[in-house]
């Protein structure tokens, strides 16, 4: 048996109107589920009260892992497993290890960030995306308000608040989970 959520969708044409509306609606005590936009809107994260992403920390950790693996791999291969002295040079020459170390650092950081983002965002190839309004991929900004989490306000009050904030249209949508 699947759960059903009821959303009130405010559709906006302009990102500046959307930014002002987010501040006004959050100021009225309404909990905004999400704001969908076809392109990044500068300042929207702060206006919604989102915390800073921890993805750069994950990138650093995966990069450090790549650096460590590259150095351990090269030192083991050229210094312990099959030592080679070419032209009288030392077989553990760290300056020669820089290109491989750099490449493996960048590779593991990139793959690690992509994997971390996909896991954190719950994006799976077999999962159907929830599209609340098809126009969010074209030219409209949509503010979704979960009516189940805003028990203090009535639907009509939130509807009026959205229209007063500059929403071009307000729709009610049921989403199966």
N, C-alpha and C positions, 0 to 999 in steps of 0.2 A: 504494500500500500504506500502510495507516495504522498508526501505533504504538498500542500498548496500555499503559496504566499501571495498576498494581495499588495500590489504596488500602486502608488499614485505617481504618474510620470508627468513632469513639467517639461515641455519642449521649448527651447530657446533658440533664437536666430543668431544672436550676437554674444560673443564671449565676454564683453564688458558688462552687459546686462546680466549675464550668468554669474559673474563674479560678485556683483552687488547683491544679486538675489540670494546667493549662498550665505553671505554675511547676514542678510536680513532674516532669512529663514532659520538659520542656526541661532540667531539672537532671540527669536520667538520661542525657542525651546524645542524645535522640531529636529528629530534625528534623521539625517540624510543617509540613506543606504549607500548610494554611489552616484557619481556624476560621470556620464559617458560623453566623450567628445571625439570628433573625427581627427583632431590635431591637438598637440599640447597647448594648454592654456597656462601662461606664466602667472604664478601666484595662487593657483587653484588649490595646490596641496596645502599651503599655509592657511588658506581660507577654510578648507575642510577640516583642519586640525590634524592632518596626518603627521606622523613622526618621520624623521629622516630615515632613508633606506639604509639597511645594513649590508647591502650588496657589495660596497667597496671593501668591507672587512672580509667578506668571503673571497673576493678577488685577491686580496693580499695573501690570505691563507693558502689559496690554491697556487698563487705565484711562488710563495715560499716553498711549498711542496715541490713544485717544478724545479726550482733552483737546487734544492736538496737532492732530489732524485737524479738530476743531471750530473751534479758533482760526484755523488756516490757512484753512479754508473761509470763515469769516465775514470775515476780514480781506481775503482775495482778492475775495470777492463785493462787499463794501460799500466797500472801499478802493481797489481797483485796477481790477477788471473793469467795474463800474458804480457809480462813486462817487455818493453822494447826500448832499446837505446839506439837512437838513430842519429848518426853524426856526432856522437859523444855527448848528446844533450840528455838531460834528466828526463825520465819517462813520466814523471808527474809534474808537468809544466802547466801551472794554472792559467797563464795568459792564453795558451792554446785552447783551453776549455771554454773560453768566453762565448764564442758563437753558438756552440751547442747548448750551453747553459742558458743563454738568452732566449734561444728559440723554444726550448722546453718550458721555460718560465712563462713565456707568452702563450704557448699552446695550452698548458694546463690551466692558466688563469682564465683564458677565454672559454674553454670547455666547461670549467668549473662554474663560471658565472652563468653560462647558459643553462646548465643543469640545475643550479640553485634557483634561478629565476623560474624555470618551468615547474619545479617542485613547490616553491613558495606560492606561485600563482595558481596552482592546481590545474595546470594545462596539460592535458593528456591527449594523445592522438585519437583515442577511442571515445572521448567524452564529447557529448554534444554541447555546444556553447549556448548559454541563455541569452538570446537576443530580445531585449525588451522592446526595442523599436528599430526597425531596419534602417531608418534614416540617420542613425548615429554613425554609420560608416561613410556617409556622404557629406552632409552639410549642416546637420542639426546637433545641438547640445541637449542632452536629456538628463534631468535630475530625477533620480528614483528615490522615493520615500516609502519605506516599508510601513504599511498601516498597522501591522501587528505590533511594532515596536514603539508606536506613538499613541499609546492608549489614552494619554491625557487630553489629546485634541481630537475633535471629530473630523471626519473626512471633508465635510463642507468647509470647515475652518481652514484646513490645510489647502484645499482647492482655491479658496478665496485669497489666501496668502500667496500662493504661487502666481495667480493672475495679477495680483497687485504688484508682485515683484518683477513683472515683465514677461511672464511665460506667454508664448503665442497660443499654445493650447495645453490642456490638461487632460490626461487620459487615465483610466483605471485599467489595470492589467493583472490578471491572475497568472502565476507562473507555477508549473508543476516541478517538483524537485525529485 
